[in-house]
Amino acid sequence: MHDFVFPAVTLPDSAPALRQQVREFLQREKDAGSFTPRQNSWSDGDAAFSRKLGQAGYIGMVWPKAYGGHERTALERYVVMEELLAGGAPVGAHWVADRQSGNQILRHGSERARQLILPQIAAGECFFAIGMSEPDSGSDLAAVRTKAVKAEGGWKISGTKVWTSSAHRAHYLIALVRTAPKEDDRHAGMTQFIVDLKSSGLKLSPILNIYGAHDWNEVVFDECFVPDDMVVGEVGGGWNMVTSELAFERSGPDRFLSTYQLFLAAMDKLGDQPDARAVNEIGRFVAHLTTLRRMSTSVAGMLTEGKKPILEAALVKDIGTAFEREIPEVFRQLMPSEPSMEEDRVDFESLLGMGMLKAPGFTIRGGTREILRGMIAKGLGLR
Ligand SMILES: Cc1cc2nc3c(=O)[nH]c(=O)nc-3n(C[C@H](O)[C@H](O)[C@H](O)COP(=O)(O)OP(=O)(O)OC[C@H]3O[C@@H](n4cnc5c(N)ncnc54)[C@H](O)[C@@H]3O)c2cc1C
């Protein structure tokens, strides 16, 4: 049975000053009118804002300076990320590139890919999308059918990816595809490729979300050529790479702060004299938030030590996304009001309306809760 332990982590001495720096940066940007705080802000892109964050040194923070990074620690990065998210900053354009694609390229990419791409990501000028899901392969990723066939100097990819968030605004997509047929080990024969989204042989079509906005894309590959130096890691080693990256993808503050702006707006609206039921709910949310933050920083600490806390990260994501999903539901019942769908407004009614529409996706993206609970149950020896 897996021993679920979340050791306490002490944030570095530099954390308070760094936190203050980010808060001042956000205040200056707000005063200058460059953004209004929004919820789910890591899915909401603003290329100009990402460029400013790049200039401020808040992207690629842990990467080597040789690749445009800043050689800060993972916990320093954590402090900056939680401040940006809690402040509702529009960090979505570069989020995937900074959180996972860039890290994969740094660890497993070719030297050319590192030199070409990492400095652009760190400058806030290069954005990535994730190409994992397919029409018949979401939770069961090993069922992917998109395939790559060897060609002179590279590979030709054919097949279809779906639900690729923001691919229409991104420069590259990392696609998980099959490079060898499924045999006894269905996890073997899968490889990741960095696909330039301007390549020929690619067609993007919008998939609209529940409120009609263009969030996702279907990406159809028709013998799309990808050069050899855009293969990530070993050919056939894609599965291990994807699963070991999951701990980074699932454990950060982005997995519990998506409706934090709504929480703040609800407390403002409740004022100084909330009734007993509201007091109970707020107390419960604050207790959960404190615990989640403790668990999430603990996973960040384990990752810094080179451990692979995949099950701990699954637990953070399951509890974290349930928490951020519950906020609109509870405040909807506590303060009956007419939800609005005006995304640019930041009053309680608009945050509630948009929060209710966005929340169902929180427990699906990055692995559904049934899948996470299956992993956790296995870890506990229950199945
Ligand atoms: C907001 C959002 C953004 C997304 N962005 C991306 C992206 O950028 N790139 C990308 O590749 N994908 C993306 N996805 C897709 C997401 O990863 C998939 O939706 C998810 O993995 C589930 O796959 P599916 O939709 O095919 O559902 P299915 O796998 O068909 O699942 C349907 C239901 O069955 C349950 N289920 C499936 N298998 C099991 C099992 N073994 N045991 C118990 N229950 C099971 C699931 O939990 C779910 O409730 C995004 C999704 C959302 C909502």
The ligand as a MOL file (V3000), in Angstrom:
LIG
                    3D

  0  0  0     0  0            999 V3000
M  V30 BEGIN CTAB
M  V30 COUNTS 53 58 0 0 0
M  V30 BEGIN ATOM
M  V30 1 C -11.7310 22.4470 -19.9300 0
M  V30 2 C -11.0580 21.2770 -20.6250 0
M  V30 3 C -9.8410 21.4690 -21.2590 0
M  V30 4 C -9.2340 20.3790 -21.9040 0
M  V30 5 N -8.0600 20.6180 -22.5770 0
M  V30 6 C -7.4370 19.5960 -23.2050 0
M  V30 7 C -6.2260 19.8320 -23.9390 0
M  V30 8 O -5.7220 20.9590 -23.9980 0
M  V30 9 N -5.6400 18.7840 -24.5750 0
M  V30 10 C -6.1670 17.5210 -24.5290 0
M  V30 11 O -5.5670 16.6240 -25.0900 0
M  V30 12 N -7.3340 17.2720 -23.8730 0
M  V30 13 C -7.9690 18.2870 -23.2140 0
M  V30 14 N -9.1670 18.0480 -22.5580 0
M  V30 15 C -9.7740 16.7320 -22.6440 0
M  V30 16 C -9.7050 15.9410 -21.3380 0
M  V30 17 O -8.3910 15.5540 -21.0510 0
M  V30 18 C -10.6430 14.7420 -21.5120 0
M  V30 19 O -11.9500 15.2590 -21.6260 0
M  V30 20 C -10.5640 13.7930 -20.3470 0
M  V30 21 O -9.3240 13.1550 -20.3280 0
M  V30 22 C -11.7060 12.7630 -20.3900 0
M  V30 23 O -11.7290 12.1210 -21.6140 0
M  V30 24 P -13.0860 11.9930 -22.4540 0
M  V30 25 O -13.6750 13.3630 -22.5780 0
M  V30 26 O -12.7590 11.2450 -23.7010 0
M  V30 27 O -14.0650 11.1720 -21.5530 0
M  V30 28 P -14.1100 9.5800 -21.3510 0
M  V30 29 O -12.7260 9.0580 -21.1590 0
M  V30 30 O -14.9340 8.9890 -22.4350 0
M  V30 31 O -14.8770 9.4910 -19.9720 0
M  V30 32 C -16.2890 9.6460 -19.8660 0
M  V30 33 C -16.6820 9.3790 -18.4310 0
M  V30 34 O -16.3500 8.0220 -18.0880 0
M  V30 35 C -15.4900 7.9940 -16.9500 0
M  V30 36 N -14.4910 6.9410 -17.1090 0
M  V30 37 C -13.7120 6.6980 -18.1960 0
M  V30 38 N -12.8740 5.6720 -17.9660 0
M  V30 39 C -13.1030 5.2550 -16.7020 0
M  V30 40 C -12.5400 4.2350 -15.8620 0
M  V30 41 N -11.5480 3.4460 -16.2940 0
M  V30 42 N -13.0230 4.1060 -14.6090 0
M  V30 43 C -14.0160 4.9160 -14.1470 0
M  V30 44 N -14.6010 5.8860 -14.8890 0
M  V30 45 C -14.1480 6.0610 -16.1500 0
M  V30 46 C -14.8100 9.3620 -16.9350 0
M  V30 47 O -14.4020 9.7090 -15.6150 0
M  V30 48 C -15.9230 10.2580 -17.4420 0
M  V30 49 O -16.8030 10.6010 -16.3740 0
M  V30 50 C -9.8220 19.1060 -21.8980 0
M  V30 51 C -11.0510 18.9270 -21.2420 0
M  V30 52 C -11.6570 19.9860 -20.6140 0
M  V30 53 C -12.9770 19.7760 -19.9270 0
M  V30 END ATOM
M  V30 BEGIN BOND
M  V30 1 1 1 2
M  V30 2 1 2 3
M  V30 3 2 2 52
M  V30 4 2 3 4
M  V30 5 1 4 5
M  V30 6 1 4 50
M  V30 7 2 5 6
M  V30 8 1 6 7
M  V30 9 1 6 13
M  V30 10 2 7 8
M  V30 11 1 7 9
M  V30 12 1 9 10
M  V30 13 2 10 11
M  V30 14 1 10 12
M  V30 15 2 12 13
M  V30 16 1 13 14
M  V30 17 1 14 15
M  V30 18 1 14 50
M  V30 19 1 15 16
M  V30 20 1 16 17
M  V30 21 1 16 18
M  V30 22 1 18 19
M  V30 23 1 18 20
M  V30 24 1 20 21
M  V30 25 1 20 22
M  V30 26 1 22 23
M  V30 27 1 23 24
M  V30 28 2 24 25
M  V30 29 1 24 26
M  V30 30 1 24 27
M  V30 31 1 27 28
M  V30 32 2 28 29
M  V30 33 1 28 30
M  V30 34 1 28 31
M  V30 35 1 31 32
M  V30 36 1 32 33
M  V30 37 1 33 34
M  V30 38 1 33 48
M  V30 39 1 34 35
M  V30 40 1 35 36
M  V30 41 1 35 46
M  V30 42 1 36 37
M  V30 43 1 36 45
M  V30 44 2 37 38
M  V30 45 1 38 39
M  V30 46 1 39 40
M  V30 47 2 39 45
M  V30 48 1 40 41
M  V30 49 2 40 42
M  V30 50 1 42 43
M  V30 51 2 43 44
M  V30 52 1 44 45
M  V30 53 1 46 47
M  V30 54 1 46 48
M  V30 55 1 48 49
M  V30 56 2 50 51
M  V30 57 1 51 52
M  V30 58 1 52 53
M  V30 END BOND
M  V30 END CTAB
M  END
